[in-house]
Amino acid sequence: MTPPRELPPGAILTVAQIAAYLGVSDQTVYDRLEVGEIPAKRVGRQWRIRREKFLAWLDTDSNSPTSSA
């Protein structure tokens, strides 16, 4: 399976591709999609994840504490 970073711009990723890349189960990806953690669109019963949005999400450090001013 081709890693997301090696796919052409504009590619659409599947849940299986993201799960394999992250080393988690498909269900874990579905759970994250349902709560909006991973940016995606639902088309019917399937999820569509744009390569660029996924990589941008992956590059963000969502575990860092936010500073309050």
C-alpha positions as CSV (number, residue, x, y, z in Angstrom):
1,M,0.0,0.0,0.0
2,T,1.4,3.4,-1.0
3,P,2.0,5.8,2.0
4,P,-0.1,8.9,1.8
5,R,2.9,11.2,1.4
6,E,3.9,9.4,-1.8
7,L,0.4,9.7,-3.4
8,P,-0.2,12.5,-5.9
9,P,-1.8,15.8,-4.7
10,G,-5.6,15.6,-4.8
11,A,-5.6,11.8,-4.0
12,I,-8.5,10.5,-1.9
13,L,-7.5,8.2,0.9
14,T,-9.5,5.2,2.3
15,V,-10.1,4.3,5.9
16,A,-8.0,1.2,5.3
17,Q,-5.1,3.3,4.0
18,I,-5.2,5.7,7.0
19,A,-5.5,2.8,9.5
20,A,-2.5,1.0,7.9
21,Y,-0.4,4.2,7.9
22,L,-1.3,5.0,11.5
23,G,-0.9,1.4,12.7
24,V,-4.5,1.3,14.1
25,S,-7.6,-0.6,13.3
26,D,-10.2,0.6,10.8
27,Q,-12.6,1.0,13.7
28,T,-10.3,3.4,15.4
29,V,-10.2,5.5,12.3
30,Y,-14.0,5.4,12.0
31,D,-14.3,6.5,15.6
32,R,-12.0,9.5,15.0
33,L,-13.9,10.4,11.8
34,E,-17.3,10.3,13.6
35,V,-16.1,12.8,16.2
36,G,-14.5,15.0,13.6
37,E,-10.9,14.5,14.8
38,I,-9.7,13.5,11.3
39,P,-10.9,15.9,8.6
40,A,-13.1,14.1,6.1
41,K,-16.4,14.2,4.2
42,R,-19.0,11.5,4.3
43,V,-20.4,10.4,1.0
44,G,-23.3,8.1,1.6
45,R,-22.0,5.4,3.9
46,Q,-18.4,6.0,2.9
47,W,-15.7,8.4,4.1
48,R,-13.6,10.5,1.8
49,I,-10.3,11.8,3.1
50,R,-8.3,14.2,1.0
51,R,-4.6,13.5,1.1
52,E,-3.7,17.2,1.8
53,K,-6.1,17.5,4.7
54,F,-5.0,14.3,6.3
55,L,-1.3,15.2,6.0
56,A,-2.0,18.7,7.5
57,W,-3.9,17.1,10.4
58,L,-1.1,14.6,10.9
59,D,1.5,17.4,11.0
60,T,-0.4,19.3,13.7
61,D,0.5,18.7,17.3
62,S,-2.9,18.2,18.9
63,N,-1.4,16.8,22.1
64,S,0.4,20.0,23.0
65,P,-1.3,22.1,25.7
66,T,-2.9,25.3,24.7
67,S,-1.8,28.4,26.4
68,S,-4.3,30.7,28.0
69,A,-3.5,34.4,28.1
